[in-house]
Every structure is written in C-alpha cells, then in structure tokens.
Amino acid sequence: MALRCGIVGLPNVGKSTLFNALSQAGAESANYPFCTIEPNVGIVPVPDARLSKLAEINGSDKTVPTVIEFVDIAGLVEGASKGEGLGNQFLSHIREVDAIVHVVRCFEDDNIVHVSGSIDPARDIEIIETELLLKDIEAIEKRLDRTQRAARGGDKKMRVEVEFYERLLAHVSEVNPTRLLTLKKEETEWLKSLFLLSDKPVLYAANVAEDDLPDGNAFVETVREIAARENAVVTVVSAELEAQIVELDDDEQDLFIEEMGLTASGLVRLIQSAYELLGLITYFTAGPKESRAWTIQSNTRAPQAAGEIHTDFERGFIRAETIKFDQYVKHNGESGARDAGVMRSEGKEYIVEDGDVILFRFNV
C-alpha cells in the first residue's frame, strides 16, 4: 500500500516550496526516482536505512523502498467550499488522500506577503478547517435528507441512522472535525460512506525560519496547542532549508543536518510522522535478486501482510518464516539466522511487527 498525503495550506505559507523539496528528494533517488503522475503529484521513496543493510547482506541486484505519494493541493483559499479559487477541484483531490499535511506559516518575512496581512497560525488553521467542514456539512445534509425520507416510510433502521446524522451535523456545525467524534461500531461504517474531508487525519507542518530549528517558536507552540486538542501531529520544518538540503549529495546532507543540530532532515521527519499518524509499519523481503520494503497497518496478520505482495500469497498462505531485523543483521542473513535458531515459523494468527524480515510459504 502506498501512503497518499495531500499538502494543503493558504498561499505564501511555504507549501509549494516544501512540495518542490520533496519532489527533488525523489528525483535524486537512484532506486526509486520521483515521478510525476500529474503536475501536482509526486512519489517519493521512504528513507529506511534497514533496507540498505538488507540489500548489502544479500548482495541484492535490486533495492525497492516503500513509497509515499504527495499531492500538492493548491488553490485552497477562504471560500473554497463555495468554489472560490479552484476550490471544488482541489477539495475533490483531498477526498482521495489518506492524510492531510497542513502547512502552517510560522515565520516572519517582510518580503513574503501573507494573504491575510499578518502571521497568525490559529486563524490560518481555522480558515482551512472551516472550508473542509463547510463541504462536509453539504454532504451530511444531503445524506440526512435522503435518510429522513426513508425513515418516514417506516424503516426503523433508518430512524437510527437519522439520529446519527443529526448528531454528526450538530458536531460539525460547531466547527469540530468529524475525526474527533466518538462513534459506535455501526456508526463507523455510516461515517466512512460519507468520505468526509474533516475525517482525514491531520499532520501539521509548522514552517519556520532556519534560526528557529529544531524546536520552533511561539507560533509553533500555538500549532501544538491546536494539534493536542485535535489528536493531530506536528512536525517542525523549514521549507527553505529543505530546498537547500536536497541540492547536496548524501554525505554533505548528513554533515549539514548534524551541524544544524537535527537528527534527520525535515522531509524524513515529515514522512516518519505520517507513518506514526496512520499507524503504519514496514516489513521486508530480502534475497539476492531483490530486497524490498512493504508498508502495512500495524496489527496486520501474516496472511494479510502476504496479500500486499500478491493476492495468491494470502489465499494460499501456509506460514511465514520470520526473522527480526536485528537478528538478521547479527547472523548475517537468513542462513545464519536459521542456523542460530532465531528464524520462527509463524501461522495465520501471527501479527507482523515492524522490521520483520519474512519469507512467505504458500500454495499456488
């Protein structure tokens, strides 16, 4: 599964600079080049040092990282829900993403005019959130009207749904994203069927000046307070700095990042935060021909993880021969791990863990 994130934000917040930095990061990857599906969509490899190590141990001919897809959703301005700017077109793009990366301006620069005249992260976040909620209200009202008509026909199940949609509408009308609503089991399915924009998990990218790295500033604290109320995630980045970093070769990047007092580039931290937000993990397959990373949801059982490779793997699943990454490295590969007794044979109930190196056995 490829993670798909939509990058949103008001004009002049650094959204396009960040997207372009991501694009260049992909373009310079030898193993999985950045590719443009549309002018505003790019695929970037997910950095993972473990994969390189597996390829080294196996002498793999090919190394295939898992990828993340970024969609630069331009044109979101106040009034987008009513079609202002390119609102309808880009709001429809948000429906297709797994998560929203909301770039918030947390830097001051007299040479870059803010569309609202001043730096105010809380106001900017509210503008974007309101546009998404207004679009959601339209969708909920349409569903509520249709369900009410069905309920008047005597369908008792529809009456229960009507009560849910009324509660949902009241919640959203008070400027609350739907992702904060507590749901019963059956309500979860009803909510999913609406494909609401405010149900998407949000990662705030607080865009700061280089001098405010790594911890941020007072503007970032405002973003963190909002994120805490929304169960969202915040990553502090400097889009301008990231644009400089991707111009360097790998060794220069590492040195530059270290000199800045950072543990990783903002782009790497952004991708890691997206995985954390969506509860994703990585497992590996490795051998002489290919070492590859695979993305799955945490708590995925072995047959379903195998299904990410091919549906036949899931359908004919027999067992998963599994080695923890650290043990795989310690014993220099599958053969050494097997001889040391650290390769495990796991059945259909096994929950795959992050970093597992797996060989699936299956019937064709």
N, C-alpha and C positions, 0 to 999 in steps of 0.2 A: 504494500500500500504506500502510495506517495502522499505525503502530507502537503496540503494545499492551503497557503495562508494569503489572505487579502490584506494589502497595505493601504490603510486609509489615513486621512488627515486633511486639515484645512490647507489652502495654498500657502506657500512660503514657510512651511514648518520643517522642511528637510526631507520630505517623503521621497521625492524623486531622486535626491542625492543618495539616500540610503538604498533605494532600489537599484540605482546605477552601480553602486559599490557592490551589491550582491551580484549583479549581472557580470561585472568584471571578475569577481571571485570565481564564478562558474566558468567564465571564458578561459581562465588561466589554469583550469584543472586538466591535467593530461589524460586522466582516466575517464572522466565524465564531463565533457565540455558543456558549457552553458548553451542552451538552445532557446530560440525564441519561437514560441508557438503562435503568439500574436505580438504586436508591437509592445504590449504591456504585460507579457507573461514570460517568466524565465524559470528554468530548472537549475538548481544549484546542488552539488554534492554535499552530503552531510559529513563534516570532518569527523574522523574517528581513527585515532592512532592504532587502535586494536586491529583494524582491518589490514593496515600496512604490515603489522607484525606477523599476522597470519600468512599474508602473501609471501613475506620473506622466508618464513619457516618452510613453506611448501614449495617455494620457487615457482609460484603461480604464473602462468602465462598471462593471466588477465585478472585485474582487480576491479570489482564493481561495487561502489558505495551505494548506500541507500540515498534517496534524493528528497529534496523539499522543493515545492513549487511556490513561487511568489507571484502574486498578481498585483500590479500597480494600479489600484483603483482610483483613477484621477477624477477630478470634477465634483468631488463632494463639497458642496457649499450650503449655506443656510438656504432652505427652500428646495433642497434636492428631492425631498419626498413628493413635492408637487411638480417636479420636472425641471426645476431651475438648474442652470448649467447643463451638465449631461447626466442629471440625477437619475432618471429612470433606467438608463443604460447601465450605469455603474452600480446602482443599487441591486440590479439583477445579477451582476457579477458577484456581489457579496453572498448571495444565496448559494453559490456554488462552492464556497470555500469551507474548510474545516475550522478555521480560526481567523480572528481579525487581529492584525498588528496595527495598533492605533499609534501613529507617530505624533507626539505632542511636543510643541516647541517650548524648550526650557532654556533658551539662550537669548541674550540681547545683542542686537547688531543694528546700528542705525542705517546701515547700507541695505538691509533686507526689511522691507516694509511688511508689517503684519496686516493681514486682511481686515482685522478688527481694530487696528490702531494701537494696540498695546499687547504686552505679554501677560497672558492670564490662562494658565493651563486648565483651571476649573471651568472657565467659560468655554474654552475651545472643546474640551471633552463633552460638555453639555450640548453644544451645538451638534456635534456628530451623533451623539447618543439620541438626541431628540429626533433627528432626521430618520434614524433607524426605527425608533419607536413609532413615529407617525406612520411609517409604511406598515409596521406591524399592526397598528390599530385598524388600518384599512382591511387587512387580511382577516383579522379576528372578527370585525363587524360583518364581513361577508359570510364567514362561516357561521356566526351566531344567528344571522338572519335565516340562513338555509336550515339550520338545526331547529330553530324555533318553529318554522313551518312544518317540519317533520314531526315535532313533538305535539303540535296541535292536532295531528292526525291520530293521536292516541298511542304512539310508540313510547313506552316507559323508559327505554334505554336512552332515547333522545332527550328526555327531560333531564336525566343525569348529566348528559353532555352539555345541555343548555346551561345548567348551573356552573359547570366548569368554565365555559367560555365567558359567562358573565363575570366570574371571579377573575379570570385571566384579563379581561378587558379593563376591569377596575384597577387591577395591579399595574398594567402597562400605562393606563391613563394618568397614574400618579408618578409618571416618569421613572418607573422601575423596570429594568431589563428582565425579560422572562427567565433568564438563566438563574435568577435569584428566587424564583417561585418554588415552594415546597410542593411536591407532586405525589399523588398516589400512583400505583402501578399502572392502572388503566389510563390515567391522565397523561402519562409519559408518551404513550402512543398517539393520543389525540394531539398533543403538543407537537410531536415530531412531524405529523402530517401537515402542519401549517407552514413548515420551513421558515420560521420567523427569524428575522435578522438579529434581534436582541437576544436570541437563544445561543448565539455563537460565543464560544469562549474568547476572551479578550486578553491580549498581551500589549501592555503599554510600552512603547519605545520612547523613553524620555530623551529627547535630542538636546545635548548640552554642548557648550563650548569646550574645546580641548582642555582648558585650565580647570574645568570642573570635574574631570575624570579623576578617580573612578567612582566616587561616591555620589556626585551630583551637587545640588544646591537647594535653595529654599523652594524653587519652582518644582523640583523633583519631589521634595517632601509632600507638596500638595498632591502630586500624582500618586504617590504611595498611599496617602490617606484615602483617596478615592478608590484605588485598587483594593485596599484592605476591606472596604465596605462591600465591594463587588466580587470578592474572591477571585480577583484578577491577578496577573503577574506583571512586574515592572522590570525592565532591563534598561540600564543607563548606557547610552551610546553617544558618540559624536560622529554624525554622518560625514562631516567634512574630513575628520581624521581617518575614518574608514576608507574614504575615497583615496586618501594618500597611501594607506597601508597596502591596498590591493595592487598598487603600482610597483611594490617592492618584490624581490624574489623571496623564496621561503626563509632562507637564513636571515636576511635583512628584516623580514617581518617579525621573526621571533625576537631578535635583538631589540627592535623598535618597541614592540609590545612590552618587553621586560623593562626597558628604560622608562616607559610610561607608568610603570607600577601596576600593570594589568596582568591577570593570569591568562587571558585569552583575548582575541580581538572581539569587538562588539558584535560582529557578524556571527562568530562562533557562539558567543553567549546568547545571542538572539535565537539561534537555532536550538540550543540546549534548553532555553526557556520554553520554546514552543513545544518541544517534546515533553517537558515536565507538565506543562499546562494541559496537554491532551492525554497524558498518561501513556505515552508510547515508550517502547523499549526496542532494543536491537539484538537479534541473534545472528549467528554466522554459519555459513557453509564454507568449507575450505578444502583445497586439494591442488594438485599440480596444474590442472587446466584452469581453475578459477577459484578465487576467494571472493566471497560476496556477502554483503550485509543485507539483512531483511528487517523491515520495520513492522511491528505488530503492537496491538494493545496489550498492556500489562494484564496479567491473569488469563492469558490465552492458553488453551490446552494444546498439547502437542499435535493432534491431527489437524486442528485449525491453523496452527502455525505452518504445518507442512503444506496446507492448502494455498498459502501465499506463494509457494513455488509453482505448484500446479494442482489443479483440482483432483487429478488422478492420485496424487500423493495423499490427499485427505481421504478420498474414497477407499483406497486400498491400504490404508495405514496399518502397519504391523507393530512397529516400535520405533523409538527414537534413541539412537546411540549418542549419548550426550557427554560432553566434557566441558568443565568450567574453563573460561579463558585463561585464568592464571595457571591452572594445572596443565593446560595445553602448551603454554609457553614454557613452563618449568620442565616438562618432559619432552620438549622439542617436537611436538606434533602428535598425531593420532596414534602412531605405532608405539611411541614411548609411553603415552598416557595409558594405552591398553595394557602394556606390559607392567606398568606400575599399579594397575588395578583401579585407576581413577575414572575410567570410562564406564558410564552407567547405562543400563538398558531400561528405558522408561516406556510405560504403556500409555493408553489413551487418556488417563486421568492426569498425566503429568502437566504441571503448569510451567511453561517455559520461562526462564529467568533471563534478565539482561546479561549479555555476554556469553551465553551458552553457544558452544560450537557443536553443531548437530549433524549427524548422518541419519537420514530417514530411510527406514526399510518399509517397502510396501509391495502389494500385489498389483500387477497390471490388470 
